[in-house]
């Protein structure tokens, strides 16, 4: 959108994405505060792949929160050169965290039956 000079549309989309992500993060934390620990029941290669994806997802999910905040603040303050520099990292990392989050959910709750410990 920015390359096409659709600045307002870009701003609206990014603010909506940030609000949606914040709402999801709040619901995710609330769920896990009440659900307890959910262990992946798969074995072998599936377990290794799941845990590898979960590890990278978890680390990058912690990193992405401050990156999104910094990126958003720089844009809202009109510091567009600084915004652009960090946004080049924020976007692909945010996309990775989003996609792997969905894949983790599918593996854990759709493909394999969950084992919940309370």
The first five atom37 places (N, CA, C, CB, O) and aatype in JSON, in Angstrom:
{
  "aatype": [20, 20, 20, 20, 20, 20, 20, 20, 20, 20, 20, 20, 20, 20, 20, 20, 20, 20, 20, 20, 20, 20, 20, 20, 20, 20, 20, 20, 20, 20, 20, 20, 20, 20, 20, 20, 20, 20, 20, 20, 20, 20, 20, 20, 20, 20, 20, 20, 20, 20, 20, 20, 20, 20, 20, 20, 20, 20, 20, 20, 20, 20, 20, 20, 20, 20, 20, 20, 20, 20, 20, 20, 20, 20, 20, 20, 20, 20, 20, 20, 20, 20, 20, 20, 20, 20, 20, 20, 20, 20, 20, 20, 20, 20, 20, 20, 20, 20, 20, 20, 20, 20, 20, 20, 20, 20, 20, 20, 20, 20, 20, 20, 20, 20, 20, 20, 20, 20],
  "atom_mask": [
    [1, 1, 1, 1, 1],
    [1, 1, 1, 1, 1],
    [1, 1, 1, 1, 1],
    [1, 1, 1, 1, 1],
    [1, 1, 1, 1, 1],
    [1, 1, 1, 1, 1],
    [1, 1, 1, 1, 1],
    [1, 1, 1, 1, 1],
    [1, 1, 1, 1, 1],
    [1, 1, 1, 1, 1],
    [1, 1, 1, 1, 1],
    [1, 1, 1, 1, 1],
    [1, 1, 1, 1, 1],
    [1, 1, 1, 1, 1],
    [1, 1, 1, 1, 1],
    [1, 1, 1, 1, 1],
    [1, 1, 1, 1, 1],
    [1, 1, 1, 1, 1],
    [1, 1, 1, 1, 1],
    [1, 1, 1, 1, 1],
    [1, 1, 1, 1, 1],
    [1, 1, 1, 1, 1],
    [1, 1, 1, 1, 1],
    [1, 1, 1, 1, 1],
    [1, 1, 1, 1, 1],
    [1, 1, 1, 1, 1],
    [1, 1, 1, 1, 1],
    [1, 1, 1, 1, 1],
    [1, 1, 1, 1, 1],
    [1, 1, 1, 1, 1],
    [1, 1, 1, 1, 1],
    [1, 1, 1, 1, 1],
    [1, 1, 1, 1, 1],
    [1, 1, 1, 1, 1],
    [1, 1, 1, 1, 1],
    [1, 1, 1, 1, 1],
    [1, 1, 1, 1, 1],
    [1, 1, 1, 1, 1],
    [1, 1, 1, 1, 1],
    [1, 1, 1, 1, 1],
    [1, 1, 1, 1, 1],
    [1, 1, 1, 1, 1],
    [1, 1, 1, 1, 1],
    [1, 1, 1, 1, 1],
    [1, 1, 1, 1, 1],
    [1, 1, 1, 1, 1],
    [1, 1, 1, 1, 1],
    [1, 1, 1, 1, 1],
    [1, 1, 1, 1, 1],
    [1, 1, 1, 1, 1],
    [1, 1, 1, 1, 1],
    [1, 1, 1, 1, 1],
    [1, 1, 1, 1, 1],
    [1, 1, 1, 1, 1],
    [1, 1, 1, 1, 1],
    [1, 1, 1, 1, 1],
    [1, 1, 1, 1, 1],
    [1, 1, 1, 1, 1],
    [1, 1, 1, 1, 1],
    [1, 1, 1, 1, 1],
    [1, 1, 1, 1, 1],
    [1, 1, 1, 1, 1],
    [1, 1, 1, 1, 1],
    [1, 1, 1, 1, 1],
    [1, 1, 1, 1, 1],
    [1, 1, 1, 1, 1],
    [1, 1, 1, 1, 1],
    [1, 1, 1, 1, 1],
    [1, 1, 1, 1, 1],
    [1, 1, 1, 1, 1],
    [1, 1, 1, 1, 1],
    [1, 1, 1, 1, 1],
    [1, 1, 1, 1, 1],
    [1, 1, 1, 1, 1],
    [1, 1, 1, 1, 1],
    [1, 1, 1, 1, 1],
    [1, 1, 1, 1, 1],
    [1, 1, 1, 1, 1],
    [1, 1, 1, 1, 1],
    [1, 1, 1, 1, 1],
    [1, 1, 1, 1, 1],
    [1, 1, 1, 1, 1],
    [1, 1, 1, 1, 1],
    [1, 1, 1, 1, 1],
    [1, 1, 1, 1, 1],
    [1, 1, 1, 1, 1],
    [1, 1, 1, 1, 1],
    [1, 1, 1, 1, 1],
    [1, 1, 1, 1, 1],
    [1, 1, 1, 1, 1],
    [1, 1, 1, 1, 1],
    [1, 1, 1, 1, 1],
    [1, 1, 1, 1, 1],
    [1, 1, 1, 1, 1],
    [1, 1, 1, 1, 1],
    [1, 1, 1, 1, 1],
    [1, 1, 1, 1, 1],
    [1, 1, 1, 1, 1],
    [1, 1, 1, 1, 1],
    [1, 1, 1, 1, 1],
    [1, 1, 1, 1, 1],
    [1, 1, 1, 1, 1],
    [1, 1, 1, 1, 1],
    [1, 1, 1, 1, 1],
    [1, 1, 1, 1, 1],
    [1, 1, 1, 1, 1],
    [1, 1, 1, 1, 1],
    [1, 1, 1, 1, 1],
    [1, 1, 1, 1, 1],
    [1, 1, 1, 1, 1],
    [1, 1, 1, 1, 1],
    [1, 1, 1, 1, 1],
    [1, 1, 1, 1, 1],
    [1, 1, 1, 1, 1],
    [1, 1, 1, 1, 1],
    [1, 1, 1, 1, 1],
    [1, 1, 1, 1, 1],
    [1, 1, 1, 1, 1]
  ],
  "atom_positions": [
    [[0.8, -1.19, 0.0], [0.0, 0.0, 0.0], [0.85, 1.27, 0.0], [-0.92, -0.01, 1.18], [0.51, 2.26, -0.65]],
    [[1.94, 1.22, 0.72], [2.81, 2.4, 0.79], [3.42, 2.7, -0.57], [3.93, 2.19, 1.84], [3.49, 3.87, -0.97]],
    [[3.85, 1.68, -1.28], [4.45, 1.89, -2.61], [3.45, 2.5, -3.58], [4.98, 0.57, -3.16], [3.83, 3.18, -4.54]],
    [[2.17, 2.26, -3.34], [1.12, 2.83, -4.2], [0.59, 4.15, -3.63], [-0.04, 1.84, -4.36], [-0.4, 4.7, -4.1]],
    [[1.28, 4.64, -2.59], [0.92, 5.93, -1.94], [-0.45, 5.88, -1.26], [0.94, 7.06, -2.98], [-1.12, 6.91, -1.14]],
    [[-0.86, 4.72, -0.83], [-2.13, 4.57, -0.1], [-1.83, 4.59, 1.39], [-2.88, 3.24, -0.51], [-2.02, 3.6, 2.09]],
    [[-1.36, 5.73, 1.86], [-0.86, 5.88, 3.22], [-1.96, 5.69, 4.26], [-0.22, 7.25, 3.39], [-1.76, 4.98, 5.24]],
    [[-3.11, 6.3, 4.06], [-4.21, 6.17, 5.03], [-4.68, 4.72, 5.11], [-5.38, 7.08, 4.64], [-4.93, 4.21, 6.21]],
    [[-4.8, 4.04, 3.97], [-5.22, 2.63, 3.97], [-4.19, 1.78, 4.72], [-5.39, 2.12, 2.51], [-4.57, 0.88, 5.47]],
    [[-2.91, 2.06, 4.51], [-1.84, 1.34, 5.21], [-1.97, 1.56, 6.72], [-0.45, 1.8, 4.71], [-1.89, 0.61, 7.51]],
    [[-2.17, 2.8, 7.11], [-2.29, 3.14, 8.54], [-3.48, 2.41, 9.16], [-2.44, 4.66, 8.73], [-3.36, 1.84, 10.24]],
    [[-4.62, 2.44, 8.49], [-5.82, 1.77, 9.01], [-5.59, 0.26, 9.13], [-7.04, 2.05, 8.1], [-5.95, -0.34, 10.15]],
    [[-5.0, -0.34, 8.12], [-4.74, -1.79, 8.14], [-3.77, -2.17, 9.26], [-4.17, -2.25, 6.8], [-3.98, -3.16, 9.96]],
    [[-2.71, -1.39, 9.42], [-1.72, -1.7, 10.45], [-2.28, -1.5, 11.86], [-0.47, -0.84, 10.26], [-1.99, -2.29, 12.75]],
    [[-3.08, -0.46, 12.06], [-3.72, -0.26, 13.36], [-4.72, -1.38, 13.65], [-4.42, 1.11, 13.42], [-4.82, -1.85, 14.78]],
    [[-5.46, -1.81, 12.63], [-6.39, -2.92, 12.79], [-5.65, -4.22, 13.1], [-7.26, -3.08, 11.53], [-6.09, -5.0, 13.94]],
    [[-4.53, -4.45, 12.41], [-3.73, -5.66, 12.67], [-3.17, -5.64, 14.08], [-2.59, -5.77, 11.65], [-3.14, -6.68, 14.75]],
    [[-2.72, -4.48, 14.53], [-2.18, -4.37, 15.88], [-3.28, -4.61, 16.92], [-1.54, -2.98, 16.09], [-3.06, -5.32, 17.9]],
    [[-4.44, -4.01, 16.71], [-5.56, -4.2, 17.65], [-6.0, -5.66, 17.69], [-6.75, -3.29, 17.27], [-6.28, -6.21, 18.76]],
    [[-6.08, -6.29, 16.52], [-6.47, -7.69, 16.44], [-5.45, -8.58, 17.15], [-6.64, -8.13, 14.97], [-5.81, -9.5, 17.88]],
    [[-4.17, -8.31, 16.92], [-3.12, -9.09, 17.57], [-3.14, -8.9, 19.08], [-1.75, -8.7, 17.02], [-2.94, -9.86, 19.83]],
    [[-3.37, -7.68, 19.53], [-3.44, -7.42, 20.97], [-4.62, -8.15, 21.6], [-3.56, -5.89, 21.24], [-4.49, -8.74, 22.67]],
    [[-5.77, -8.13, 20.92], [-6.95, -8.86, 21.42], [-6.67, -10.36, 21.47], [-8.18, -8.57, 20.53], [-7.04, -11.03, 22.43]],
    [[-6.01, -10.88, 20.43], [-5.67, -12.3, 20.43], [-4.72, -12.62, 21.57], [-5.03, -12.69, 19.09], [-4.91, -13.62, 22.28]],
    [[-3.69, -11.8, 21.77], [-2.71, -12.06, 22.84], [-3.39, -12.09, 24.2], [-1.61, -11.0, 22.83], [-3.08, -12.94, 25.03]],
    [[-4.3, -11.17, 24.44], [-5.04, -11.15, 25.71], [-5.88, -12.42, 25.87], [-5.95, -9.9, 25.79], [-5.88, -13.02, 26.94]],
    [[-6.58, -12.82, 24.82], [-7.4, -14.04, 24.9], [-6.53, -15.28, 25.05], [-8.29, -14.17, 23.66], [-6.92, -16.23, 25.74]],
    [[-5.37, -15.29, 24.41], [-4.44, -16.42, 24.51], [-3.93, -16.57, 25.93], [-3.26, -16.24, 23.54], [-3.93, -17.67, 26.49]],
    [[-3.49, -15.47, 26.52], [-2.99, -15.52, 27.9], [-4.11, -15.94, 28.85], [-2.41, -14.13, 28.32], [-3.89, -16.77, 29.74]],
    [[-5.3, -15.38, 28.68], [-6.45, -15.75, 29.52], [-6.75, -17.23, 29.41], [-7.69, -14.92, 29.14], [-6.97, -17.91, 30.41]],
    [[-6.76, -17.75, 28.19], [-7.03, -19.17, 27.99], [-6.02, -20.03, 28.73], [-7.0, -19.51, 26.49], [-6.39, -20.97, 29.44]],
    [[-4.73, -19.7, 28.57], [-3.71, -20.54, 29.18], [-3.62, -20.38, 30.69], [-2.37, -20.23, 28.57], [-3.12, -21.27, 31.38]],
    [[-4.11, -19.28, 31.21], [-4.2, -19.14, 32.67], [-5.25, -20.1, 33.24], [-4.53, -17.69, 33.05], [-5.13, -20.53, 34.38]],
    [[-6.27, -20.41, 32.45], [-7.34, -21.28, 32.91], [-7.23, -22.72, 32.42], [-8.65, -20.71, 32.46], [-7.74, -23.63, 33.08]],
    [[-6.59, -22.95, 31.31], [-6.55, -24.29, 30.71], [-5.45, -25.17, 31.28], [-6.37, -24.18, 29.23], [-5.54, -26.4, 31.2]],
    [[-4.44, -24.58, 31.85], [-3.31, -25.37, 32.32], [-2.36, -25.7, 31.18], [-3.8, -26.64, 32.99], [-2.4, -25.08, 30.12]],
    [[-1.52, -26.67, 31.41], [-0.52, -27.08, 30.43], [-1.14, -28.07, 29.46], [0.73, -27.71, 31.13], [-1.82, -29.01, 29.86]],
    [[-0.91, -27.84, 28.16], [-1.38, -28.77, 27.13], [-0.15, -29.35, 26.46], [-2.34, -28.04, 26.08], [0.64, -28.62, 25.84]],
    [[0.02, -30.65, 26.58], [1.2, -31.31, 26.03], [0.88, -31.91, 24.66], [1.7, -32.4, 26.98], [-0.22, -32.4, 24.41]],
    [[1.88, -31.85, 23.78], [1.75, -32.44, 22.46], [1.87, -33.96, 22.58], [2.82, -31.87, 21.48], [2.89, -34.45, 23.06]],
    [[0.85, -34.72, 22.15], [0.88, -36.17, 22.35], [1.6, -36.95, 21.24], [-0.52, -36.66, 22.45], [1.74, -38.17, 21.36]],
    [[2.04, -36.28, 20.19], [2.7, -36.98, 19.09], [4.08, -37.5, 19.48], [2.82, -36.07, 17.9], [4.64, -37.12, 20.5]],
    [[4.61, -38.37, 18.65], [5.92, -38.99, 18.91], [6.79, -38.91, 17.66], [5.76, -40.47, 19.36], [6.3, -38.59, 16.57]],
    [[8.06, -39.19, 17.83], [8.98, -39.28, 16.71], [9.22, -37.96, 16.01], [8.48, -40.27, 15.73], [9.36, -36.92, 16.64]],
    [[9.24, -38.04, 14.68], [9.53, -36.87, 13.86], [8.5, -35.76, 14.02], [9.6, -37.27, 12.42], [8.84, -34.57, 13.97]],
    [[7.23, -36.15, 14.22], [6.17, -35.14, 14.41], [6.44, -34.33, 15.67], [4.78, -35.8, 14.48], [6.25, -33.11, 15.68]],
    [[6.86, -35.0, 16.73], [7.15, -34.31, 18.0], [8.34, -33.38, 17.84], [7.42, -35.34, 19.12], [8.31, -32.24, 18.33]],
    [[9.38, -33.84, 17.18], [10.57, -33.01, 16.96], [10.2, -31.77, 16.12], [11.7, -33.83, 16.24], [10.6, -30.66, 16.46]],
    [[9.44, -31.97, 15.06], [9.03, -30.86, 14.21], [8.15, -29.88, 15.0], [8.27, -31.38, 12.98], [8.33, -28.67, 14.9]],
    [[7.21, -30.41, 15.77], [6.33, -29.56, 16.57], [7.13, -28.74, 17.58], [5.27, -30.42, 17.3], [6.96, -27.53, 17.68]],
    [[8.0, -29.4, 18.33], [8.77, -28.7, 19.35], [9.73, -27.68, 18.75], [9.53, -29.69, 20.21], [9.98, -26.63, 19.35]],
    [[10.29, -27.98, 17.58], [11.15, -27.03, 16.89], [10.36, -25.78, 16.49], [11.78, -27.67, 15.64], [10.79, -24.65, 16.72]],
    [[9.19, -26.02, 15.9], [8.35, -24.89, 15.5], [7.87, -24.12, 16.73], [7.14, -25.37, 14.68], [7.86, -22.89, 16.73]],
    [[7.47, -24.83, 17.78], [7.0, -24.17, 19.0], [8.09, -23.32, 19.63], [6.5, -25.21, 20.01], [7.82, -22.22, 20.1]],
    [[9.32, -23.83, 19.65], [10.43, -23.08, 20.24], [10.69, -21.8, 19.46], [11.69, -23.95, 20.28], [10.79, -20.72, 20.05]],
    [[10.8, -21.9, 18.14], [11.05, -20.69, 17.35], [9.87, -19.72, 17.45], [11.32, -21.06, 15.88], [10.07, -18.51, 17.52]],
    [[8.66, -20.25, 17.45], [7.46, -19.41, 17.57], [7.45, -18.67, 18.91], [6.18, -20.28, 17.43], [7.19, -17.47, 18.95]],
    [[7.74, -19.37, 19.98], [7.7, -18.77, 21.32], [8.75, -17.68, 21.48], [7.9, -19.85, 22.39], [8.45, -16.6, 22.0]],
    [[9.96, -17.95, 21.03], [11.03, -16.94, 21.13], [10.67, -15.71, 20.3], [12.38, -17.54, 20.65], [10.77, -14.58, 20.78]],
    [[10.26, -15.93, 19.07], [9.93, -14.79, 18.2], [8.65, -14.07, 18.64], [9.78, -15.26, 16.76], [8.51, -12.87, 18.41]],
    [[7.72, -14.79, 19.27], [6.51, -14.13, 19.8], [6.89, -13.16, 20.92], [5.5, -15.19, 20.32], [6.26, -12.11, 21.05]],
    [[7.89, -13.5, 21.7], [8.35, -12.57, 22.75], [9.08, -11.39, 22.14], [9.26, -13.3, 23.76], [8.97, -10.27, 22.64]],
    [[9.83, -11.62, 21.08], [10.58, -10.56, 20.42], [9.66, -9.62, 19.65], [11.63, -11.16, 19.47], [9.92, -8.41, 19.58]],
    [[8.59, -10.15, 19.07], [7.76, -9.35, 18.19], [6.96, -8.28, 18.92], [6.82, -10.24, 17.43], [6.67, -7.24, 18.34]],
    [[6.61, -8.52, 20.17], [5.8, -7.53, 20.9], [6.51, -6.18, 20.98], [5.5, -8.04, 22.32], [5.92, -5.17, 20.57]],
    [[7.75, -6.1, 21.49], [8.4, -4.79, 21.49], [8.69, -4.26, 20.09], [9.7, -4.87, 22.27], [8.65, -3.05, 19.87]],
    [[8.98, -5.14, 19.14], [9.21, -4.69, 17.76], [7.97, -4.01, 17.18], [9.63, -5.87, 16.86], [8.08, -2.96, 16.53]],
    [[6.81, -4.6, 17.4], [5.57, -4.0, 16.9], [5.33, -2.65, 17.56], [4.36, -4.95, 17.16], [4.96, -1.68, 16.9]],
    [[5.54, -2.59, 18.87], [5.33, -1.33, 19.59], [6.27, -0.25, 19.07], [5.54, -1.53, 21.1], [5.84, 0.87, 18.79]],
    [[7.54, -0.58, 18.93], [8.52, 0.4, 18.44], [8.17, 0.84, 17.02], [9.94, -0.19, 18.47], [8.2, 2.03, 16.7]],
    [[7.83, -0.11, 16.17], [7.47, 0.2, 14.78], [6.25, 1.11, 14.73], [7.19, -1.1, 13.99], [6.23, 2.09, 13.98]],
    [[5.25, 0.79, 15.52], [4.02, 1.59, 15.55], [4.28, 3.0, 16.08], [2.97, 0.9, 16.4], [3.79, 3.98, 15.51]],
    [[5.03, 3.11, 17.17], [5.32, 4.42, 17.77], [6.1, 5.29, 16.79], [6.11, 4.26, 19.09], [5.8, 6.48, 16.64]],
    [[7.07, 4.72, 16.13], [7.86, 5.5, 15.15], [6.98, 6.02, 14.02], [8.99, 4.66, 14.58], [7.16, 7.15, 13.57]],
    [[6.05, 5.21, 13.57], [5.15, 5.65, 12.49], [4.23, 6.75, 12.99], [4.32, 4.47, 11.95], [4.04, 7.76, 12.31]],
    [[3.65, 6.55, 14.17], [2.71, 7.54, 14.7], [3.39, 8.87, 15.02], [2.05, 6.99, 15.95], [2.74, 9.92, 15.0]],
    [[4.69, 8.84, 15.33], [5.44, 10.07, 15.59], [5.98, 10.7, 14.31], [6.6, 9.78, 16.54], [6.59, 11.77, 14.34]],
    [[5.74, 10.05, 13.18], [6.19, 10.59, 11.9], [7.66, 10.37, 11.63], [5.91, 12.05, 11.85], [8.22, 11.02, 10.75]],
    [[8.29, 9.46, 12.34], [9.7, 9.14, 12.12], [9.77, 8.01, 11.09], [10.42, 8.74, 13.48], [10.11, 6.87, 11.42]],
    [[9.45, 8.34, 9.86], [9.23, 7.32, 8.84], [10.5, 6.6, 8.38], [8.58, 7.94, 7.66], [10.44, 5.43, 8.02]],
    [[11.64, 7.28, 8.4], [12.9, 6.59, 8.03], [13.21, 5.51, 9.08], [14.09, 7.62, 7.92], [13.57, 4.39, 8.73]],
    [[13.08, 5.87, 10.36], [13.3, 4.89, 11.43], [12.24, 3.79, 11.39], [13.3, 5.59, 12.81], [12.54, 2.61, 11.61]],
    [[11.0, 4.18, 11.12], [9.9, 3.22, 11.01], [10.18, 2.2, 9.9], [8.56, 3.96, 10.74], [10.02, 1.0, 10.1]],
    [[10.59, 2.7, 8.76], [10.85, 1.82, 7.61], [11.98, 0.83, 7.92], [11.2, 2.65, 6.38], [11.91, -0.34, 7.55]],
    [[13.03, 1.33, 8.6], [14.17, 0.46, 8.92], [13.75, -0.72, 9.8], [15.25, 1.27, 9.63], [14.18, -1.85, 9.56]],
    [[12.92, -0.47, 10.81], [12.53, -1.56, 11.7], [11.37, -2.38, 11.14], [12.14, -1.0, 13.06], [11.26, -3.57, 11.41]],
    [[10.5, -1.74, 10.35], [9.36, -2.44, 9.77], [9.81, -3.56, 8.82], [8.46, -1.46, 9.02], [9.11, -4.56, 8.66]],
    [[10.96, -3.39, 8.21], [11.5, -4.43, 7.32], [11.78, -5.73, 8.08], [12.79, -3.95, 6.65], [11.76, -6.81, 7.49]],
    [[12.05, -5.63, 9.38], [12.26, -6.8, 10.23], [10.95, -7.24, 10.88], [13.31, -6.51, 11.31], [10.67, -8.43, 11.0]],
    [[10.14, -6.25, 11.28], [8.92, -6.55, 12.01], [7.93, -7.35, 11.16], [8.26, -5.27, 12.48], [7.38, -8.35, 11.63]],
    [[7.71, -6.94, 9.93], [6.71, -7.6, 9.1], [6.97, -9.09, 8.9], [6.64, -6.92, 7.75], [6.08, -9.89, 9.17]],
    [[8.15, -9.51, 8.44], [8.34, -10.95, 8.23], [8.32, -11.75, 9.54], [9.65, -11.2, 7.5], [7.85, -12.88, 9.56]],
    [[8.83, -11.17, 10.62], [8.8, -11.88, 11.89], [7.37, -12.01, 12.4], [9.67, -11.15, 12.94], [6.98, -13.07, 12.9]],
    [[6.58, -10.95, 12.27], [5.18, -10.98, 12.67], [4.42, -12.01, 11.83], [4.53, -9.57, 12.52], [3.6, -12.76, 12.37]],
    [[4.68, -12.05, 10.55], [4.02, -13.03, 9.68], [4.4, -14.45, 10.09], [4.42, -12.78, 8.2], [3.54, -15.33, 10.14]],
    [[5.69, -14.67, 10.4], [6.14, -16.0, 10.83], [5.44, -16.43, 12.11], [7.66, -16.02, 11.03], [4.95, -17.55, 12.22]],
    [[5.39, -15.52, 13.08], [4.73, -15.83, 14.35], [3.25, -16.12, 14.13], [4.9, -14.66, 15.35], [2.7, -17.04, 14.74]],
    [[2.61, -15.36, 13.27], [1.19, -15.57, 12.99], [0.93, -16.93, 12.33], [0.66, -14.45, 12.09], [0.04, -17.67, 12.75]],
    [[1.7, -17.24, 11.31], [1.5, -18.5, 10.58], [1.86, -19.7, 11.45], [2.35, -18.51, 9.29], [1.12, -20.68, 11.48]],
    [[2.98, -19.64, 12.16], [3.34, -20.78, 13.01], [2.36, -20.95, 14.16], [4.77, -20.61, 13.55], [2.13, -22.07, 14.62]],
    [[1.78, -19.86, 14.65], [0.77, -19.96, 15.69], [-0.43, -20.77, 15.22], [0.31, -18.58, 16.14], [-0.94, -21.62, 15.95]],
    [[-0.88, -20.5, 14.01], [-2.0, -21.26, 13.43], [-1.61, -22.71, 13.23], [-2.45, -20.64, 12.09], [-2.4, -23.61, 13.54]],
    [[-0.41, -22.97, 12.71], [0.04, -24.34, 12.5], [0.16, -25.11, 13.81], [1.38, -24.35, 11.77], [-0.2, -26.28, 13.87]],
    [[0.65, -24.46, 14.85], [0.75, -25.09, 16.16], [-0.64, -25.46, 16.68], [1.48, -24.15, 17.17], [-0.86, -26.56, 17.18]],
    [[-1.57, -24.53, 16.55], [-2.95, -24.81, 16.97], [-3.51, -26.02, 16.21], [-3.85, -23.57, 16.74], [-4.1, -26.91, 16.82]],
    [[-3.33, -26.04, 14.9], [-3.87, -27.14, 14.09], [-3.25, -28.46, 14.52], [-3.6, -26.89, 12.59], [-3.97, -29.45, 14.7]],
    [[-1.94, -28.5, 14.69], [-1.28, -29.74, 15.11], [-1.75, -30.17, 16.49], [0.25, -29.56, 15.11], [-2.03, -31.35, 16.71]],
    [[-1.84, -29.23, 17.4], [-2.12, -29.56, 18.79], [-3.59, -29.89, 19.03], [-1.72, -28.43, 19.69], [-3.89, -30.83, 19.77]],
    [[-4.5, -29.16, 18.42], [-5.91, -29.33, 18.74], [-6.75, -29.98, 17.64], [-6.49, -28.02, 19.07], [-7.89, -30.37, 17.9]],
    [[-6.23, -30.08, 16.44], [-7.0, -30.69, 15.36], [-6.42, -32.03, 14.91], [-7.06, -29.74, 14.17], [-7.16, -33.0, 14.75]],
    [[-5.11, -32.09, 14.71], [-4.49, -33.31, 14.21], [-4.28, -34.33, 15.33], [-3.15, -32.99, 13.55], [-4.52, -35.52, 15.13]],
    [[-3.84, -33.86, 16.5], [-3.6, -34.74, 17.64], [-4.56, -34.37, 18.76], [-2.13, -34.64, 18.11], [-4.87, -33.2, 18.97]],
    [[-5.03, -35.39, 19.5], [-5.91, -35.13, 20.64], [-5.08, -34.57, 21.79], [-6.66, -36.44, 21.08], [-4.05, -35.13, 22.13]],
    [[-5.53, -33.46, 22.39], [-4.75, -32.85, 23.47], [-4.83, -33.64, 24.77], [-5.23, -31.44, 23.72], [-5.82, -34.3, 25.07]],
    [[-3.75, -33.55, 25.52], [-3.69, -34.08, 26.88], [-3.54, -32.86, 27.78], [-2.5, -35.14, 27.07], [-2.5, -32.2, 27.76]],
    [[-4.55, -32.56, 28.57], [-4.52, -31.37, 29.42], [-4.2, -31.77, 30.85], [-5.87, -30.61, 29.36], [-4.82, -32.67, 31.42]],
    [[-3.21, -31.08, 31.43], [-2.83, -31.31, 32.82], [-3.24, -30.1, 33.65], [-1.3, -31.57, 32.96], [-2.94, -28.96, 33.28]],
    [[-3.9, -30.33, 34.74], [-4.31, -29.22, 35.62], [-3.74, -29.38, 37.0], [-5.83, -29.11, 35.71], [-3.97, -28.55, 37.87]]
  ]
}
